[in-house]
Amino acid sequence: MSHTNIGRRSIVACTLAEVSNDGVSTDRIFDDEEAWAGASDKVLVHAAAIGEQDAFEAIVVRYGPQLLRYATTLLNDHGAAEEVVQDTLVAAWKSISDFRFQSSLRTWLFGITAHKVIDQQRRRTATPSEDWVLDRPAEASSVDPAARATNAGFMEDLGLALGELPYKQRACWLLREVEGMSHEEIGQVMALSNGAVRGNLQRARATLSVRMARWR
């Protein structure tokens, strides 16, 4: 089983157990996950705001893996990232009745995660990035071994290069290039102006361009 699947099951189980007064079993969580899977974010938020745990579970399943990928790449520690995302989702559950869609639900969740990551970073030292969180596509068995080795080398170098970037540059780059957010959404997550977002992205891209020049 992949890191991502393990992380999702752990986050869902721990988060729902935390927000439930009586505790929630992992079996029940995953037996019921289809019930709300097709609902819009707005429907899920309104249902969760009145205490519907299955609706909040659907939010966790929908966005938990993205938050985990982002937190892991910033912290370079899968265990610490799981803790951050669990804290994020518990905080979201507690405040979801106050959410008014001034941003998208996804952006709001990433904003909470960004604050939790900063808190976690104050207590630890960065190490090179784990390349699995960049979600490179699974390679078919027919892929040439030399090409597979080249891809692995590229991802390793990219992870190391990202680990050397200042926090804001790395966070902005990940939100743009991995999560596909607009400059405005990144600004909401990071509490930065559009100009600051652009500046951080430009500096990150310039550094990565130099660092990854041998792969051109």
Sequence and secondary structure as in RCSB ss.txt:
>XXXX:A:sequence
MSHTNIGRRSIVACTLAEVSNDGVSTDRIFDDEEAWAGASDKVLVHAAAIGEQDAFEAIVVRYGPQLLRYATTLL
NDHGAAEEVVQDTLVAAWKSISDFRFQSSLRTWLFGITAHKVIDQQRRRTATPSEDWVLDRPAEASSVDPAARAT
NAGFMEDLGLALGELPYKQRACWLLREVEGMSHEEIGQVMALSNGAVRGNLQRARATLSVRMARWR
>XXXX:A:secstr
  HHHHHHHHHHHHHHHHH SS   HHHHHHSTTTTTTS HHHHHHHHHTT HHHHHHHHHHHHHHHHHHHHHHH
S HHHHHHHHHHHHHHHHHHGGG   SS HHHHHHHHHHHHHHHHHTTS      GGGG      TTS HHHHHH
HHHHHHHHHHHHHHS HHHHHHHIIIIIS   HHHHHHHHT  HHHHHHHHHHHHHHHHHHTGGG 
